[in-house]
Amino acid sequence: MIVLGISAYHGDSAAAIIKDGKIIAAVEEERLNRVKHWAGFPLESIKFCLQEAGVSIEQVDYIAINRDPKANIGRKALYSITHSVPWSFIKDRLKNRSSVTSVAQTLANELGGDPDLLQAKVQHVEHHIAHAASSFFVSKFEKADLISVDGAGDWSCTMFAQGEGTTIKPLKRIFFPDSLGVFYTALTQYLGFPHYGDEYKVMGLAPYGEPKYMDQMREIIPSEPDGLYKLNLKYFVHQQRKKSGSWEDGIPVIHQLFSEEIEKLLGPTRTKEEPLEQRHRDIAASIQLRYEEVLLGMLNYLHKLSGNDALCISGGCAMNSVANGRVLRESPYKDIFIPPQPGDAGGAAGAAAYTYVSKSGNRMEFIPTQAYVGPSFAEDDFYDDFVSKVEVIDDVSISRKDDEHLFSHVAEAISQGKVIGWFQGKMEWGPRALGNRSILSDPRRADMKDILNLKIKRRESFRPFAPSIASENVSDFFETDYDVPYMSMVFQIKKDKRPLIPAVTHVNGSGRLQTVCKEENEKYWNLIKAFEKITDVPIILNTSFNENEPIVCQPAEALDCFLRTKMDLLVAGNVVVERTGASSAT
């Protein structure tokens, strides 16, 4: 059975393909068309997935879409009546595009297939069911509690469910307009971060402040007696608008979500041009802490319903790695799975997984390397192009090395403070670079964080970097020993180890780790071990390979990024492009 999953007409459009229970390929459209958070139709992603699976559109059995306009229709009607809202508000806000409804026919036309031979049946999967499937059905768990949390989808903002075998059973939903995701996004906008996906900046800023505004946060999002929550809607406007967002030329825009009452409660809104003050840092710390309180309250509620020890977290809010670390340490759950792409893009894989499981009656195949299902490139296909571009540039050399010499050479360069563009194998599926499209450097250098933010990434100085650590060494450096392959949790670094790795230690002593095991990414693991052999530190600083753009996908993009920034080495496969002059990052 072949199932093509699609997430379209929303930020981070994507496609994924499942063949006989295995995710063959998945990619976000932004990686291919280079428009960050692309919100249109993911045509290039679909083409890639079909090519990678070796099938044509005529051979696809099902096309799964991660939303269902008919879902929760009664709740939508009730909201319209009880809030004196015209039905046109609901209709306009949630209407489905005809191009999605006729997606199979559209694809046949776009891909040059024969419409008469098209056999694919279109399956609409409710938004949060798709999220839950993107985590539970690709996990090792036979039984688990499931929570999906984001802004809103199909009129639902949070879903509690239980997964067992081949079934997902919803237990409770929190409906629009009561959205924990909207709370976080609205306050992100208030702090002067207006772009789609800027919430991670608040999470990064929070450790620099003190949570002095908790009374105000609990006024904005009060808790219910059962551990759930409701928004105080006087502080928001999303419930009054036909649309909370829009997109033009594929670029998603979230309209302002907070009302002027927020300013009465917290003070003036910061514009993105204004400098950050301590008040803003304290508000960020308070936003983050209140989010964590609400999430933990919901998980206590869910655990009382089922008593399961295992938990799957999905939805855009599952990318809050600080909160996820607290969930592992402080919630009743003992084992937690968060997929590499828990957000809306991941809904493409989730819709496909749900459709495959429900139609076949079989579970998905668990794949340890499920984060690495994007495009890859053979060295022979790009080496000559690299040579032609590099040989005309002074102080830049190019060579090929075997694995043994490659790892020792790159590890030595990192230990000398050099910055490496590391381009390997299949591109990561998800928002985070996990050692295949990464910029790497020495975590021991206290100045490396500022060097990378200023000279390479060209972004805010408070933004942190992740420690990639060999999985067998986690307990040596972190207070919590747990497998975190997708950089989805933040743990405290042991106090005696913090001076050893200052570049990846947050101001509050924590780190958003990525555990790397040999079975999942052997080449990256080998590099980390080569660095350990030189330094006795089994950790490399890892950040995404990009510069204010989507993560690089193709070799040419990696070379362009290397040449226009001050990276010292580009390592693409076993090809090494190296600056030999003084124009380096350090």
N, C-alpha and C positions, 0 to 999 in steps of 0.2 A: 504493500500500500504506500502511495506517495501523497504526502500532504504538504501543500505550500501555505505558509502562514504569512499574513500581511498586517502591518500596522501602518495606517495611512491617514493623511489629512489631519495630522496632529504633530506636535513637536517630536523629533527623533523618530521619523518614519523609518521602517525597516522591513526586512523579509527574512524568513527562515524556511528551510525545507527539511522534512522528516521522511526517511525511507525505511520502511519496515522497522519502525521503532527507534531509529537512531537519527540524531541531529547530524545531517551531513554538512550543512552550511548555514550561516547566519551573519548578517551584516547590516549596519545602519547606513542609510542612504547618504548621510553627510560624509562618510568616509570615501565615497565614490564620486560624488558631485562637488565636494569641497565647500558646501554651504552648511555652516554650523547649525545643528539642531533642525535640519531640513524637515518641513512640515507638509510637503506635497505627497505625490504618489511615488512609491519607491521602485520605479521601473528598473533602474540600474541594479538595485539589490536583487530584484526578482530575476533578472537576466543572469547575474552571478550565481544565484542559488540553483537555477536550472542547469547551468553549465557545469557546476561543481558536482551535481547529482547525476549528470550525464543523461538528462531526460529533456524532452520537449514539453511544451505546455499541453499538448494533446495527451500526454501520458500521465498527467497529474490526475489523481482520483478526487481529491478535495482541495478547495481553496478556503482557508479559514481566516476570518477577519475578527480582530479583537474588540468588537463592539456589536451590540444588538439593540437597535432602536426600539424594539418592542419590549425590552426588559424593563421591569418596574413601571409599566405604563400606568397602573392604578395609582402608584405613589405619586407619579407626576401629575395626574389629574387631581388627586387630593390636594397637592400643594397649590395648584392653580385655584381651587375653590376656596381653601381655607385662608389663603393670603391675598385674595381678591386680585389675582394676577390673570390677565387675559390668556386664554389658551394659546394665542399666537406667540406669547413669550416662550412657552414650553416648546411649541412646534418649531419656532425659529432657532431656539437655542440648541435643540438636539436633533434637528432634521438630518437625515442621512443623505449623502450625496449620491446622485444617480450614477455617477461613475464608479462608486463603490458597489452599489447594488448590482450593476451589470459588469462586475469586475472581470468575470471570466471572458465575456465577449470582448471587453476592452483589451485584455491581455492578448487574446488571439489576434486582434488587429495590430497591436503594437509590436508583437513578436513575429509577425508574419506567418502565424499558424492558420490552419484551415478551420474556420468556425464550425463547419459541419462535422468535423471530427472531434470537436471538443467534448470531453466526457466529464470534466470536473464539476462537482456539485459545490455550490457556495454555502458555507456554514458560518453563521454569525454566532460568535461566542461572547457572552456577557463579559464586560470589561474586567471585572474583578475575578470572575471565574478563570479568565485567561491568565491573569496575574498569578492566581493560586496554582494553576497548572504549570506555569513556567518555573515554579519552585518545587512543588511536591512531586510531579511526575518525572523530573530529572534528578531527584534526590535518591539516596539509598534507603530512605525510610519506607517501610511497609505501612506504617500508621503514624500520623502526626497531626497536631493542631496547625491551622493555617490562618495567617492574618495578612490581609492586603490593605495597604493604606496609601492614598495619594490625594490629589486635588479633588477630582471627581471623574466618574466614568459611568455612563448609563444610569445617571441619577443617584449613584451610590458613591460614598466617600471612603468607607471602611467596610470590609467584610470579614467576619469571623467564620471559620469553617473547620471541618474535620476531614482529613484525607485518610482513606483506607483502601489498599489494593488499587483497584481501578476506578474508584469513586471519589468525588469531592462533594461533600454535603454541607451546604451553607447553614450556619446556625443563627446568625444575626447580621444585620447590616445597619450602618449609620448612614442616613440618607442626606442628600443635598438639602439645605446649604451648610450643614454642620460638618466642616471639613478641617481635619488637622493639617492637611497639606496646604489649604488656603490660609490658615493661621500663619504657618511658617513663611509662605510666599509673600503674604501681605506685609509682614514685618520685615522681610528681606527688602521689599520695595521701600518701605519707610526708612530703612537705613541707607538708602542711596544706591542699591544694587538692582537696577531695573530690568535687566535682561533675562530672557528665558533661561532657566537653569542656574541662576546665580545663588541659589540657596546654600550651596557648599561654601560660599564665601563667608556667610554668617557662621557656619560651623567652624571654619578656620579662624575667624576673628574672636569667637567666644572665649578661648582660653586666656586672652589678653585682658578680660574684664572680670568683674565680680557681679554675681547675680543680685543686684541691689533693687531690681524692679519686679520682684516676684509677686507682690500684692497686685500690681498693675496687670501682670500677665494672667494671674488667676481671675482678674476681673474680665479680661478679654476672652479667656477660654476657661470657664468654670467647670469643675468636676461634678459629676452626678453621684448620688449615694452608692450606686452599684459599681463605681470605678470607671464609668464611661464619661462622656463629656458632651457639652453643647457650646456652640459659639454664642457670644453676646453680640447679636447682629447689629447693634447700634454702632459697632466699630468697623463694619464691613459694608461693601456695596455690591459684591458679586451677586447677591440674591436679587438685586433690582435690575440687572442688566440682561439683555437678550444673550449676550456673549461676554465671557470674561477674557477672551483672547481672540486673536485673528492672525492671519498670516498673509504675507504679500511676497511674491517671488520666492515662496518656499521658506521664508524666515518667520518663525513664530514670534508673536508679540503678546505679552500678558498685559491687559489693561490694568489700571490701578484698582486694587482690591480693597483698600482701606478707606474709611471715611474720615472726615475732618475731626471726628471725636477722638481719634488716635492722638492727634496733636494736642488736644486738651489734656489728655491723660499722660503723655510721654514727653511733650515738648515739640519743637519744630522738626519737620521732616528734613533729613539730610539730602541734599542733591548730590549726584555722583561726582561733581567737581569739587565739593567741599572737603576739607581735610577731616580725617577721622579724629574725634575727640574721645576722651575717656568715657564720657556719657554714652557714646555709641558702642564702645566696647562692653560696657556694663549692660546695656540693653541686649546686645548680642548674647552675652552670657546668660541673661535671664530668659531670652527666647529659647535657647538651647535647653536649659534646665527644665523649663515648663514643658517643652516637647517631650523630654525624657520622662517627666512625671506622668503625663497623660498616657504615653505609650506603655509604661510599666503598669499603670492602673488598668488599661485595657487587657493586658496580658494576664494579669491576676484574675480578671473577670473571665477570660477565655479558659484559663486553666481550671477554674471551678466548674465549668460546664463539662469538661472532658477528663481531666486528670492525666493527660498524656505527658510524657517526658520530652518528646521531640516536638520541635516547632519549625515551620517554614515561614519566612517573612518575604513579602513581595510588595510591589507597588513602588512608585517613585520615592516614597519616604524610607524605603528599605536601604537607600543609599546614605542614610545618616549613620555613618560608621561609629561615631561617638556613642550614640544611643544604643546601637547594636552591641557594643562592648558591655554596656551596663545590663542589657537584657541577659547576656550570658552569665554575668556575675551575680545579678540580683533578682532575676525572675525565677519562677518555679521550674523553668525548663532546663534540662541538662544537656540537650543536644540541639543545635540550631543549624539550619541550612538557609543560605541566601544565595540565589543564583548569580552568575557573573553579570547578567543584565536584568535587574529586577524592575526597571522602569518601563515606560510605555513601549519602547523599542522591543523589550523582552516579551511584550504581549503578542508579538508576531509568533515567537516560538511557543508561547503558552497556548495560543489559539490552535496552532498546529498540533501540539502535544495533546490537548484536550480532545480534539477531533480524532486523532489517531487512536487514543485509548478508548474513547466512547464507541467508535465504529468497529474497532478490531477486537475489543475485549481484552487486549494484552497491555501489560505495563511497558513503559519505555525502557530502553537499554541504558543503564548508568554508564556514563563516559567520564573518566577522570580528567580527560583533556577537553571538556566541553567548552572551556573558555577560548579555545584556539580553533575556531571554525571559519575564519575569514579568509580573504585572498592571500595567496602565497606566490612567490616568484622564483624561478630558477636563475642561478648566478649567470649562466651562459647567455640568458636573455637580456641582462642589463650590464654585463661587464664591459662590453665594447663601448656602450654609450657613456658609462662612467669614465673610461679612459679618454674618450674624445673630449669630454668636458673638463677633465682635470689636467690633462697634459699641457693645456695652454695657460694654466694658472701657476704663477710663481709660488714657491714655498708650500706646495701641496703635492704629496706623493701618493701612489696607489700600488698595492701589492696583494697577493693572495697567500694565505697561510693555512697549513693543516691545523687540525683541532688542537693538538698539543701545544704548538707554538702560538696559536691564536689566543688561547685562554691565558697563558703566561704573559704574553705581550700586553693584552688588554688589562689584565689584573695589575700588572706593574704600572701601566699608564694611570689607572685609577688611583693607585697608591701614591702616585706623584702629584695628585691633585688635578689631573686632566679630566675633561668632560667628554663623555662618549655618547654618540648616537648609535643605539643598538637596534638593528633591524634584522629580524630573524623569522623564519618559518611562516606559519599562518597568523594573520592579524587577530588580535583579541576581539571577542564578542563582549561588548559592554563598555561602560564609560571609562574604565581604568586600564592603563598600560600595565601589563603583567609580565614583562620581560621579553616581548617580541617586537614591540614598537615603543621602546623606552629610551630615555636619556638617563645615563648612569654616571655616578660620581662617588667620591669618598665621603662616607658618613662621619668620619673622624674629624673633618675640617670644620671648625666653628664658623668660618666665613663662607662656606660653600652654599648655604641657603641664600645669602644675599647675592652671591655671584650668579647663581642660577636665576633668581627672580629678576635681577637687574639686567644681566647681559645675555641671557639665553631665552627665558620665558617672557621677559618684559611684562611683568604683572605686579600685583600688589605685594609689598614686602612681608606682609603677615602670612602669606600663603605657605603651608607646610609641605614637606616632602615625606615620602614613605620609605621605611626600611624594608627591603627584601631580604629575608633571613632564611637560611637553610632550615628546613622543618625540624631536623633533629636537634637544633640548637636553640629552639624557642625558650625553653625553660631556663637557659643560661642567662638570658637577657630580659625576659618579660616576666611580670608577676603572675600572669595567666598563661598557662600552657594549653594552647588550642590550635587546631588547624584552620588557618584563614587564607585560603589560596587566592581569593578574589579581592583582597584588600577591603573587606567589608566590616571590619571591627577595629576599634581602638583600645589598646591595653596600656597599662602603666609599665614603663621601663623600670627595671630595678635601679634603685638609687645609686648603687656603686658602679653601674654600667653607663649611666647618663653622661658622665664626663668623657667616656670613650667614643660616643656617637652623637655629638651635639647637633650635627646638621639634620638629624632625623628625630630629634627629641623636641616635642612641643614645650612651650613655656611652662605647662603644668606637669611636665614629666611623662607625658604619654607619647605613643607612636601608633600610627595607622599601619600596622604591619601587613606584609604579604609573605606567607609561608611558601617556600619553594621546595618541592620534593623532586627527586630524580625521575620518578615515574611520570610526572606531569609535564615537566619542562627540563629535560636533561641538559640541554646546552646552557641554559641560564644557571642551573644548579652547578654545573661544572665551573662556570665563571666565578660564582660566589665562593666555591671551595678553593679555587686558585687564588682568589683575593685573601681568603682566610690563611692560606699557606704562607703568604707574604706578611700578613698583618696580625694574625691571630684573631681577626674579627670576621665572623661568617655573615656579614651584612653588607649590602651595597645600597646606596641611595638610589631610588627609582622614581622617576617622574615621566609623564607622557611625552612622547616624541612629537612635539609641535611647538608652534610659536603663534599664539592667538589665532588658531585655526583648528579644524578637526585634526585628530591624530593622523599622522602620515600613514598612507596605505601603500602606495607604490614606491619602488626604488627611486624614481626620479624626484618624487616629493621629498624623500629623505635626503637626497643629495642637495636639493635646493635649500632645504632648511639648514643643513650643515653649512653650506657656503655663505648664507646670509646672516648667520649667527656666529658666535665665537667658540663653537665646539672645537675640540682638539682632534678627535677621531670620529670617523663614521665607519661602523663595522656592519656590512650588509652580507649576511651569510658568512663566508670566509674571506670576503674582499675587504681590505682595510684602506680607507682613504684618510690620510694623516697630514696635519699641518706641521711643517718643519720649520716655520719661522716664528716670529714673536707675537703674531696676532692671534693669541689664544684667549680663552675665557679667563685664565688666572694671570 
